[in-house]
């Protein structure tokens, strides 16, 4: 029997709160939910493979998928198949359920939507389960509970789990929770099962979102903090060379299947499906990504700033983790800031880096550890009061996040056109008159996508 002790009740609260209130946050009024925009593209492989048996997508043209027509006349899906793999178990359950009960089974009923959404919860909670197992190796249950509550309830990861959870970000977060645990476990035990799992997950995450290839740095640089430890890491790899070669094959396996799809259905081994869209490597918009009212990380998930502060004690106390986590975040921050639409189209807050919150769990934990453990006073009352203050602050972050989430759901927060004036006018309001809506529309700053495509990417 599972026993829940002390701060572990935080995890129970998160699960119960999510399941009991999810319809408040979801856009169930949209008949296409969740099969719209990017999600519909990821999901298209499930319909094409399991229902239509047509990965040429010829029988699905009327759906309006974002298909890419190649110079040779062939057509392929714009996105890779990785997300469809994660949807598939829950898609197949929905498909079986629909046929058993003689319901429509074309892949686009509420039955399919509900099963896919259940899958999102499953993956995210599993990701947090393994992230906790990794964090608990370094921190107390109290610290870990603060971190998990903060990352889920106080950031837009909550929206991308409950509000529009079928996007890739929450799924990647779950992959990284398990990946982090596997990497740390391998360095503790050197059991091949952890090595194989870690490298497969690294490759699979990269297939889903190719720019996430930076995740491999956690495996390569974990426990590397100076010249001596670097040589020790190289020697470790030499001692496990055969296992590493097998792991490398597992890393590449997802790509092999993807390029095989491209070759069979597109006639080419490698296909860039984004056309004119690309990166402006000499024009990073890091300040905007962090602080823009359009969707800046710190503006819409301000608690992440605590992770930034936590990098300082992480460097001082756990340098074996610092460099891998710091480089993953900073390099990924640079990459996404160079994308032609640094705000990444529509969304609540900045979504392109949510999955890396799993790595930011470590500096955040270090920050909380300093506040709650290392800043220890002789007076028990003062220590107790200190914890209460931090609980209060974190709850304020959570309330802010939920209110902003609701504002986004009712379209008070615009998906790509927020301005400073609009942001501060909203405050924590959840009811808006016609005059309020009119004012908001007047202060939204709509981006010019054509100019952005040509490198003019200002606010």
Residue, then its C-alpha position, 0 to 999 in steps of 0.5 A: x500500500x502506498x503511504x503518503x507522508x508530509x510534503x508528498x501531499x503536495x503531489x496528491x493535491x496537484x493531481x486532484x486539483x488538475x482532474x477536478x478543475x480541468x474543464x475550467x481551463x480547457x477550451x471545450x467550446x471549440x468543436x475541433x478541440x484538441x485537433x487544431x493547429x500544430x496538434x492536428x498536424x502531429x495527429x494526422x499520422x494516427x489517422x493516416x496510418x491507423x484509419x485511412x492506411x494512406x501515408x501519402x495523405x491523398x485521402x485526407x486533402x480535404x482536412x486541410x493539413x499543412x502538407x508540403x508539396x515537393x518539386x517532384x510532385x510528392x506530398x509529405x507532412x510538415x512535422x515529424x511523426x514523434x508526437x503521433x507515436x506518443x498519441x498512438x496508445x490513447x488513440x488506439x484505445x479511443x478507436x477500440x472504444x468507439x467501435x465496441x460501442x458503435x460510435x463514429x470512429x473517424x478519429x475526430x470525435x470527442x471520444x478521441x479528444x478525451x482519450x488523447x487528453x488523458x494521455x497528456x495527463x498520464x505523460x506529464x504526471x509520469x514525467x514529474x514522477x521521475x523528475x522527483x526521483x531524480x531531484x530526491x537524490x540531491x534534495x529533501x522532500x520538502x524542497x522537491x515538493x516546492x519545485x514540482x508545485x512551482x513548475x506545474x502550478x506557477x508556469x505556463x506548463x500548466x496551460x500546456x498540460x490542461x489548456x492546450x496540453x496536446x502540443x509537444x511541450x508538455x510531452x517533451x517535459x515528460x520525456x526529459x523528466x525520465x531522461x534526467x532520471x536515467x542519466x543520473x541513474x546511469x552515472x550512479x550504477x553504470x547499468x546499461x539499461x539506464x544508458x540505453x533509455x537515456x540515449x533513446x529518449x534523447x534521440x526521440x525528443x530531438x526527433x519531435x523537436x530537432x532544436x532540442x538536440x541540446x538535451x544531449x549535453x546533460x548526458x555528455x557533461x553530467x559530472x563534468x565541472x573541471x579539466x580533471x572531471x572531463x578526462x574522467x568522463x572521457x575515460x568513463x566513455x572509453x570503458x563503456x564504449x560498446x554500450x555507448x555504440x549501442x546507445x548511439x544506435x538507439x539515439x539514431x533509431x527514431x531518425x532512421x524511421x523518419x528518413x525512411x518515411x521521407x524517402x518512401x513518400x517524398x522521394x528524398x532522404x532528408x527534407x526541410x519542410x519549413x520552406x522560407x522559415x528559418x533562423x537569424x543567427x546573428x540577430x538573437x532576440x534574447x531580451x524579448x524572449x525573456x521580458x517581452x509583454x508579447x509572451x516573455x518567459x519572465x512576464x508570464x511565468x515569473x517564478x522561473x526567475x528563481x531558477x535564474x537566481x538558483x544558478x549561483x548556488x548551483x554553481x557553488x554547491x553542485x558544479x557537477x550538475x551546473x554546466x550541463x544544465x546551464x549550457x542546455x538552457x542558455x544554448x536553447x534560449x539562444x536558438x529559439x531567440x533566433x527563430x524568425x518568429x521569436x514569439x513562436x506564433x500563438x500561445x500563452x506565454x513563451x512556449x518553445x522552452x517549456x520542456x527545458x523547465x525540467x532542467x531548470x528544476x535543479x537551480x530552482x531546487x538549489x534556490x529553495x534549498x538556500x532559503x529553507x535549509x541553509x538559511x537556518x536560524x536558531x529559533x524554530x519559530x523564525x524558521x517556521x515563519x520563513x517557510x510560511x512566507x515562502x509558501x505564501x509567495x509561491x501561492x501568489x505565483x500560482x494564483x497569478x498563473x491561474x488567473x492569467x490562464x483564464x484570461x487567455x482562455x476568454x481571449x482577454x490575453x491575446x495569443x500574439x499581440x499583447x502590449x505593456x498597456x494591455x498587460x497592466x490594464x488586465x491586472x487580475x480582472x476576469x470580467x470584461x465589459x464591451x468597453x474593456x474589450x474595445x480598449x484592449x483591441x486598441x492597444x494590442x500590437x499585432x506582429x507583421x509576419x511578412x516582415x519577420x520572415x524577412x528579418x525585421x523582427x522588432x516588437 
